[in-house]
Amino acid sequence: MSKLSFVAIALVVAFSGGVSAQTSDPRGACKADYDKFCAGIAPGGGRVVACLNGKRDQLSAACKTAIDSRKKQ
């Protein structure tokens, strides 16, 4: 896994809160979606989450849940 992918996933997980009850691997909830849609986006300043939100209709259910959980905090 590249450092960029790891950092992006860590950011999403850090802000996802209670996602662990809803996904078997919360750290990977958005990895595939990030790799597919946002791999060129540098983490920081909310850029990765903004990118994922921009592709929301194409995201996996687990990733949508992780992002939604982040918004509730």
Secondary structure, DSSP 8 states (H G I E B T S, - for coil): --HHHHHHHHHHHHTTGGGGGT-S-GGGTTHHHHHHH-TT--SSTTHHHHHHHHTGGGS-HHHHHHHHHHHT-
